[in-house]
Amino acid sequence: MKRPELLAPAGDFEKLRTAIHYGADAVYLGDSRFSLRGKAGNFNDDELKAAVAYAHRHGVKAYVTANIFAHNRDLGPAREHCAVLRDIRPDAVIVSDPGLMELFSTELPDIGLHISTQANITNVAAARFWQRFGAKRLILSRELSIPEIREIRQGVDIELETFVHGAICISYSGRCYISSFLTGRGANRGECTNSCRWNYTLMEEKRPGEHFPVYEDDRGTYIMSSKDLCMIEHLPLLAEAGIDSFKIEGRMKGINYVAGVTKVYREATDAIGINAGPALQRWLRELAMFSSRGYTTGMFFGRQADADYNFDGEAYRMSHELVGIVLEVQGTTAKVAMRNRMRSGDTVEYLTPGIEEQGFAVGAMQTIDRLPVDSARNEDIVYFEVPRQVRPGDLIRRPKQFRAAEAPEGFITV
């Protein structure tokens, strides 16, 4: 069975480097003016050129997002953006608006077009429509079941992509208007405020005393707060159904998320076709380390169960926090950019293949000037000894509120 591409989010240059370091086959990134993640770090023209070039040097494909629903005022800037992309040469442009598709296909005939999930591709007739108009790849709606994906695969002969991990929007394939109505910030323009994650109470003024079947507690109801998508256990089914690319949501997420999810899905994608059972529990533990709303398989197996919504008021959960990033390693001495407070003696974990679940006590530290120091904080650069397996680019994490004095039996001192 052909192993699908692993496509990771690159909300800024640091996330792009992180995704590539942890094994992404491709990344998606964009300019805030045309991207549905307008509040991600994103890229200006020069940064976009550098980012695509960096990806290509590392043998990774780069897809540029231009998936807003454009207004007339956007067409001129979009045409200018085409001139930039003509020079940058990304591997594809992701679009959802038919007008922008026509513009990009005319201005950039040699660059493939991927049709965004925002286009709501939920049936084989729609898939054939986009194929006839020159699409190279279809990013399928999140509302599809696996049998429906199989039917679409049988009906078209272009690439199919689907999300396998990340946040799920309450609206059809993300086409949401709640944020626009409540805050004036349109989700379809890349400015979503995540209004569906807020707490609400339900009242119908003309039906006093009539109770609607919603779950609630003393903080309100959570009928729109879905758990996050996680298909780590079912990737072989999606590959068998004909998916060519596994997409990870999260251009707004931090590098802790990008690193951990990309690493786990890299291993799981590589394990398609072999017995991955022994690794599955470790993958699930790793996915619990960073912030999520809990996990669901969405609609791949039919209607999403009531238990897959956060009715308990616990919107986000995580077991670990980011401590730092390894910049360089010489022998077993690492140069580390700190992202959190840390003291000598604290116990940390390295997101390094083979030792990702082992704890290591931090020994003596030195400053950037090689002076001894007992503690470090965010934005400091320090040196200390690390396990021999640690690589430049690896992340350092620790269980939340975890200190050396609390280290359980079996944790290792370096």
Summary of the structure (lengths in Angstrom):
residues: 414
radius of gyration: 22.7
end to end distance: 42.2
largest distance: 73.2
contacts: 1361
relative contact order: 0.11
helix: 30%
strand: 23%
